[in-house]
Each structure stands twice: as structure tokens, then as C-alpha cells.
Amino acid sequence: MSPFWLMGALAAYFLILLGVSLYKRRTGNENDYFLGGNTMPAWMLAMAFVATWYGGNSALISVDAANTEGMGSWWVLGGPTVIAVIALFFLGPIIRRAGMLSQDGIMTARYNKVAGTVLSIVTAIYLIVWGASQMVALGLFFMVFFEISFIWGVAIAIAFSLAYAMIGGFRAVVLTETAQFGFFMLGLIVTFVGAVIVSGGPDAIIQTIETKRDAAFLNLWEGFGPNLGYVIAFGLAFTIDPAAWQRLQATKSPKEARSVTVHAMVYFLPLYFLVVFAGIASIAAFNEPPEQGVVATLATSHFLPIFGVLVFIGIAAAIMSTICTTLNLSSLYLTELTTKALHRDIEDKQKVWIARGATLVAAIVGFVVAVQLPSALTLLALASEMLAAGVFFPLVLGFFWRRANSAGAIASIIGGGGFILYGFLIELGIPLPSFWGEGSVTRVLIGLGASLVLYVGVSLLTPAEFAKADAFVNRSRKTLVRSTIGGTDPNGAGRGGTNGNGREPEADELDAVNNN
């Protein structure tokens, strides 16, 4: 396939998304830049939710895994995603009622500023490494299509994603992700249909499975045990993924937050089975799994140019939507860390400029990580295990366990997340002592166990903080009185029940408790 086709299609695609970003670039304050002013509909946020999670690992690695492992490969990413969405169905309204701009705000309100800061550090690392995993996937994809080096492929991926992430903030991200949702749906359908045709049709596929694979190849549950580490790490990490929480926090009401998860489940189920079916359908097309990946090889060597371009744009859309989200969210947590470090009041417009600078910093660091460790699945596992082991218990149980306190939360994050980071340093070849067996299941279970023991143990051994806990829990469980759509209440709360700074009126109660 001529690279001119691809460059022309990519340029047209980029101009469309850039136009959307410029059209919806109103970012007058933090709430506009990071939550879109709480004005976006549930169906659109759900599409953005799906486009965010459905990145390079879903689109490329899942197809390759299905080609060799069959239906059981669904548990690598499909299973954890469904589990996480079910959990968020119940947590969504609680998250929305908390009324905070980020998880840092939630941790600060529930515990203290130090807990929020520690969470922001871990979350920023998670987001940057997650983004780096997508940069690796897209860099390899561009390398095959454009016949360029991996580094140049990653650089192009970052440049495209960075442009519209910096210009329009969250509103632009959601609108472009909605468009990208349509692009990658079309690309996946073309990939599946094309794989069936190239393989010679359903009969040839079935015959190849019978001769080359055993009966377990089409058994969904066969892959649960071998992929248990991914199910645990990804399932817990996805449940507290800040990208998902951002979309729930950006809804107009707690009811709409739950609606987002319902819409997302409707989209996710067919998507994750579609990539598995595409991988299985391609089994008769190759004697051995292609080194350059099933999707890239089909699109460049077996499809007509027009269909190859559709696949190229669809997969690129899936990956760039995730990169864009990780950049936007990384900037949120880096901005909060920066404003805390400055120890002074900063105007909203200044925060927006800090956020744009933080977006650039996240892109540069992500590029370095991607080049140093060019394995998309390894990077995603690193990010997910660190987030799950470090943050899950203090963040989620903080909504329900009244006795938990700041000391327990901080110890849990540092202990659990630090252990996972230590384990990955060993995997990278650093000669450090270890007392556990090989395998991500063992590592993540030990990390989760350490996090839970520290959270409960330290909380019970240190003074309780009942006043702070009661104020937070009561707020997250009550139904907020919202202003009428399109109007403003007499006290100045804008649409969506937020104050001018993007926070809900009840947040002042929490500040009063935290300052005592």
C-alpha cells in the first residue's frame, strides 16, 4: 500500500479532529478544561469512556492473542473491563455526588492533603506509563505502515494527540473521542470481515481450527486461569481508573453517572468479542502468527487500499483517543501537584496554562518511557498493578469504612504501590532481593495484601477521624439539589450544581472539616 494514501488519510483525519477541538475550545476555568462544565450528555461521555479504554492493547494485542489462544484471550482485557464497568455501575452515583474535580480532591476531602498528594503522584505515574503503553502500540503500528523507525512512529503519535489535547481540554477530548469511536468501530468491522474473506470463509476457518488447535481453543473459560493476573490487576485498576472517574464526575447528575456505565457496557461487550472473533477468523490466513501483528499485516498485504486505509484510521483512532486522555488526565494531576507546591492562590486562567504545560511534560516523559521499554502489555501491567495495589483500598473503602484515617491511607498507597514498583525493577534486570515466586499473579496479590493490611492496621493503631469521615460519607450518599438545566441558582451555582470554580456548594463543608 502506498504511504501517500495513508499520509493523506491521516492528515484529513487530523484536520477533522483539530477542527472539532478549535470549535469547542472554551476553557475559561478548571471545570471547563477538565470536566467540560458538567454539561455533556451521558451517551457522549459513554462513547468517550469506551474510546479511552479501548486503546492499542485492545485493538492490536487482543487480536494477536486471539489468533494463538482463541476465545480464552478475552480475559486479558475484555473480562477485566466488564468486571470494572459492573463495579462502576454501583459506584458511579457515589463518585458523582462527591462533587470533586479529581481523585486528589476526593482523597483530600476524605483524609488530608498529604493523602491527596501521594495519590496524585501514584496516579500521575500510572497515567504517564499507561499513555506510554499506547505510544508503543501506535509507534509499532506506524512503523509498519509508513516503513519508518519506531522512535519516529512514537513521535508522530504524540504530535497528533498532543495538538488537540492541549487546545481544547476535556470538552475537545470527549468530542474527538466520540468521532474516534465511530472510526475504530468501522475499522474493526472491516478487519473482522476482511479476516473471514482472506481466510477463505467460515468453513475454512473451522477446518483450520480443527486441524491446528484443540477443543479448548473455542472455550471462553479456558483462558481465565492463565490470565488471572490480568483479571485481578486490570479489573481493580480499571475500577478506580481516573479516566473513567473523570467521565462520571463530568456528568450532569448522579443518575446520569450510572447511565454512562450502562451505555458503556452496551458498547464494550460487542467490541471486545469482535476483536477476539477477528483474531480467530484470521487463523487460516497465516501459517504462523505474523511478526508485524495480525491487523497490520492484513491491512498492508491482503486488503484493497481503501479498506487498508479504513483499518489504519480506525486503529489509529482507538490508540490516539487513549493517548489523548492520558495526556489530559496526567496534566490534571500534575497541575494539582504544581499548585500545591506553589503555596499561593492561582487564577483559573493561570491554572489552564499550567495544565497545558503539564500536558507537554506528560507527553515528553511518556515518550522517554515508551522508547526505553517498548512493550505495550508490560507497561500497561506495570501501570495497572501499581494503581490497584496502591490506591484501590484507600480510595474505594474510604466511601464505606468510617474508622479509616489519613495515616492508614498514606501507608497503604506507599506500601502497596511501592512493592509493585520494586517488583518491576527486578523484572527490568536490577539485582534486588526477592522472596516471592515469579509471575504477576503472585506479585499483585502480595501488593494488594500489603496495601490492605497497612490500610486497616495503621488506621486501627492511630487516632480516628470521625468528623471528617462523616462529612465526606454523608455528602457522597445524599441526593444533591441541582439547579434547573440551563439556569443559575440564586446563590450563584451554575449549571450542573457547581460553583464558579467548578466545585459543588457542599464542598465548602468538607473544607471546613479538613481545616480543623
N, C-alpha and C positions, 0 to 999 in steps of 0.2 A: 504494500500500500504506500502511495506517495505521501511523504511527510507534509507536502503542501496542503493536501486535504485536511490533515489533522491540525496544522497550524491555523488554517482558515477557520475551521470549525471551532477551535479553542478560542481564537480571537473574537469570533462572533458571540460565543457563549459568554466570554468575559465581559464584553461590552454590554450585553443584556443585563448581567448581574450588577455591573458598575452603574448602569443607568438606574436600576432599582435602588441601589444604595444612595445615589445622589438625590433621587426623588424623595426618599424617606430619611433624610439626614438630620431631622430636627433632634438635637441633643442638648437642650438647654441646661439640664441638670443631671445628677447621678441617676435618678429614677428613669429619665428618658434614655440615657445611654445604656443602662444595664437591665432595665425591666420594661422598656417601651412604654412607660407611663401607665402600666396596668390597663391598657386599652385593647389588647389584641384578643381575637376570638379563640375559643378553645380548639376548634378544628385546625386552625392555622398553627397554634402552638404545638398541637399533637404531631402535625407533619414535621415541624421543626425538631421536635423531640425525636422522632424516628430518624430523620436525616442526620441528626447529631450522632446517635448511637450506631447507625448503620454506615460504618466507615470502611476503610480499606481492608481491615481484617474480616469483616462480614462479607464484603463483595468479592475479595480475591482469595484469602486464605481458606474461607469456608468452602468455596468451590473446589479448590485443590484437595482439601481434606476429604470431601465427599467422594471425590474421584478414587481415592485409595481406601477410605474407611467405610464408605456407604452411609446409611441413614444414621448410624450412631454418632457421626460427626456433628449432628445437630446440637449435641450437648456442649460443644465447645463454646458457642456464643448464643445459639437460639434458646437453649434451656435456661441459662442464667438470665437472659433478657426477660423471658416470660415470668420467671420467678420474681424478678425485681419489679416488674410492672404490676404484678398482683399485690406485692407489698406496698407499692406507692399508691395503689387504689385506696388503701386504708389510711396511709399516712398523708396523702395529698391535702385533704382539708385542714389537717392539723398544721402542716407546713405553711399553708396559705394564711391561716389565722395568726400565725406567729408574726406576720407582717414585717419581716426584716428584709433588708436588701440582699443579704448573703448568709451563708452558714457561719461566718465570722460573727455577724450580728446576733445570730441565734445563740452561739456559744457564749458570747459576751453577756447577753441578757440572762442566760440560764446559770452561768458560772461567774466568770470575771474576764477582764480584758486580756490577762495573760493566757487564759484558755483559748480565747478567740484568736490571739496572735499565734499560738502554737498550731492551732488548726489551720490557720491561713498559710503558714509555712509548709505544712504537710500537703495541703490541698494544692498550693501553687506548684509544688514539685510533681504531684500526681498529674495535674493538667498539662504541664510542660512535657512530661515524659509521655503521656497519652498522645499529645499532639505530635511528638517526635515519632511515635509508632506509626501514625498516619502519614507523616512525611516520608518515612522509609517506604511504606507501601506505594505511595504515589510516585516517589522518586524512581523506584524499580519499574513501575508501570510506564512512566515517561521514558525511561532508559530504553525499554523495548520498542516503543512506538517511534520515538524520534532518533533512535540509534545514537544516543549521547551518553556521557558518563553519568554515574549515579549521583555524584555531587551536583551536577548541573540539573539533573532531574528534580532533586530536592529543592534547589534554589528556585526553579521555575514554580514549583508547587507553592512555596512560601510566598513568592512575589504576588501570585494571583490571589491567594487567600488573604494576605495582609492588606492589600489595597482596599477591598470593600469592608473588611473588619474594622479598620481604623476610621473610615469615612463616616459610617452611619450608626455605629453602635449596635445594640441589641435589636432594635426595630429592623435595621437593614439586614442583620444576620437572619432573623426569622423570615423575612420576606424572600431573601435569596434562598434560604433553605427550603421554603415552600416550592419555589421553582425547581430547585435541585431534586426534590422528592419526585416530581414528575419525570425529570430527566433520567434518574437512575432506575425508576420503575420501568421505563421504556427500554433502557439498556439491558436490564436483567431479563425482561421478556424476550428480547431479541437473542440474548445469549442462550437462554433455555431452548427456544425454538430452533436456533441455529445448531446447537449441540445435538439435538434429536435428528435433524436432517443430515448433518455431517456424519453421524454415527450409523446412518442407514435406516433409521426408523425404529419404532418400539420393538419390533421382532428381533432386530439385530442387537439391540441393547440387552434384551432379556437373554438372548443366546450367549452373549459375551459374559454376562454376569454368571450364568450357569457354568460356563467353562473356566472362567478365570477367578471366580470368587466362591466362597462357601455360603451357606444359608444365612449366616449371621450378617452378611453384607446389607440385607434389607431389614434388619431388626433394629428398630429405634432404640430399644433399651440396652442393646449390646454395647453401646458407647458410653453408658452412664458411669460405670466403674472406672474405666481408663481415663475418663475426663472429669473425675470427681474434683480434682484440684481446681480446674477451671470453673466448675459449677459453684464451688464454695467461694473462691476469690472473686470471680466476676459477679456472681449473684449478690454478694454482700456489698461489693464496691459499687455496682450499678444502682443498688437501692439508695445509697447515700451520694450518688454521683452529683456534684454541684451543677452540672449542665441540666440534669433532669429537675433538680430542685429549683433552678432558676426559672424554668418554664412553668413550674407550678406556682412559684412566687409571682410570676408576671401575669397570672390570670386575674379576671375581674372580681372573682369571689371564690370562697372555699368550694362551693358546689361546682363551679367551672373547673377547679383544680382536679376534682375527681373525674369530670367529663373528659379532661385531657388524657387521663390514663386509659379510659375506656376506648376512646378513639385510637390511641396509640396501640393498644392490644389488637384491635381490628386490623391495623396496618402491619404490625410486626409478624403475626402468625403466618400469613401467606408469604411474606418476604423471606423469612428465614427458611421456610420449607422450599421456596423457589430456588434459592442458591444450592440447597442440598440436591434437589432434583436436577439442576443444571450440571452439577458435578457428576452425578450418577449417569446422566444421559450422555456425557462425553466419554464414558468408559470405552466405547467401541471406536472412538475416533483416533486413539493413540495406543500403540503397543506398550509404551511406558509413559508415565506422567511427564509432561514437558518441563524442562528446567526453567523456562521463562514463565511458567504458570499456564493453567488451562485457558483462562479468559483471554489473556494477551495473545496466546498462540492461535486460538480460534479466530480472534478479530483480525489479526495481521496476516494469517496464512490461509484461512479457509472461508472467510466471509467476503461477499462483494464489498467494494469500498464504502458504499453508502451505509451498509449495515455495520461495517467495522467502525465507521465514524460514530454511529449511534451508540455502540457499545463503549467506545472510547470516552465520549462525552458523559454517558451515564455513569460509568465507574469513576471518572474524574470528579463528577458532581458529588457522588457519595463520599469520596475521600475529602474533597475540599470543604464540604459542609462541616465535617468533623474538625478539620484543622481550624477553620474559621471560628467555630465555637470554642475550642480550647484556647485560642488566642484571646478572644473576647473575655472569657472567664478568668484566664490567667491574669489579665490586666485588672480585673475586678479585685482579686485578692492581693496582687502586688500594689495596687493603688491604696487599698486599706492599710497595708503594712507601711507604705510610704507616708500616708497622712498621720498614722500613729507616731512614726519616727520623728516627724517634724514638730510635734507638740504645739501646734497652733491651729487656729481656725482657718480653713481654706474655703474660698468661694467655690460655688458649684462649677463655674466655667473653668476655674483653675484645676479642679478635680478631673474634668473631662480631658484637659490637655495632659495631665499626669497619666490618665488612663490610656491615652493614645501612645504616650512614650512607653508605658508599661507593656502595651501590645507589641511594640517593636522589640523590646528587651526579651519578651517571651519567645518571639519568633527566632531571634538570634541564638538564644540558649537551646531552643528546640532543634535548630539546625545543627549545632555542635553535637548534641546528644545523638541525633539521627546518624550523623556521619561516623561517630565513634562506635556505635553499637547498632549496625544496620540489620536488626531482626525485629520485625513488627510485632510478632506474637510475644517474644521475650520482653520487649519494652512494655507492652500492654499488661502482661502478667506482673511485671515489677510494679507498675503504677497501681494496679488493682489490689494486689496483696498489701501494699503499703497503706493504701486508703482504708481497706477493710479492717486490717489488724490494728491500725492506729486510731481510726475515727469512728467506726461503726457503733461501738457500745456507748461512749460518752455522748454521741450526737443523738442516737435513737432512744436510748434508755433515759436520757435527760428529760424527755417528754413524759415519762411514766414513773420513774423512781424518785420519790421525794427526798430520800436520805442522801442521794448522790451529791457530792460537793466539788468545788473547784480543784482541790488538791488531787482528788481521785481522777478527775477528768484529765488533768495535765499529766499525771503519772501514766495513765492508760495510753494516751496518744504517744508520749515519748517512748514508753516501754514496748508497746506493740509495733508501732511503725519503725522504731529503731532496730528491733530484732529482724524484721523483714529486710531492711536495708543492709544489715550485717550479713544476712544470708546471701544476698545478691552480690555483695563484694567478694564472697568466697567463690560464687559461680563465675565471676569475672577473672578469677585466677589469683586473687590476692591470698597469700598463705596465712589465713587466720584459723584458729582452732574452732572445731565444731563438735557438738555432742548429739546431733540428730542424723538420721539416715538421709539418703538422697531422695529427691522428689519434692515437688511443690506442695503436695497434699500435707506432708509432714510439717514442712516449714510454715505454711499458712495456719495449720491447726495449732501449732505451738505459739505462733504470734497472736492468734485470736485468744488462746487460753491465757497467755501472759497479760494481754490487754484487759480481759475480763477480771482476772484475779486482782490486778492492780487497781482497777476501777472500783471494785467492790471493797477490797481490803483497805485501801488508803482512805476511801470515803468513810468507812466504819471506824477507822482509827483516828480520824480528825474531826474537828467540830462540825456539826450540821449547819446548813444554811437554809433553814426552812422558809424564812420570809421571801428570799429570792426565788426559791423553787416554787412556792405557792403563787407568787405573782406571775411567773412565767407559765406555769401549767394552767392556771385559770384563764389566762389570756389565750393560750393555744387551743383551748377546748370550747370557749364560748362563741356564740354566733355574733359576728360583728354587725353593727348597724351601719349600713352602707348608704352613701348619698345616691340620689337618683341619677340614672345614666345621663351623661351629658351635662349635668348640673354641678353646682358647688354648694356645700352646706354653709350655714350661717357662720360657722367657726373657721371657715377658710380651707376645709379639707376638700381637695379636688376630686375629680372623677376617680372611682376605684377606692375611695376611702383613704387616701393618703394625704399627708401634709405637703407643703411646697417642696420639702427636701426629699420627698419620696417615701417617707415613713408614715405609718398609720398613727392616729392620735393616741392610741393606748400605749405606744412605745415610750411616752414620757413617764408613765407609771414605772416601767422597768428601769429607766434611767435613774429615777428617784431611789429605787431599791438598791441598784448597783453602786450608787454614790454613797450609800450609807455604810 
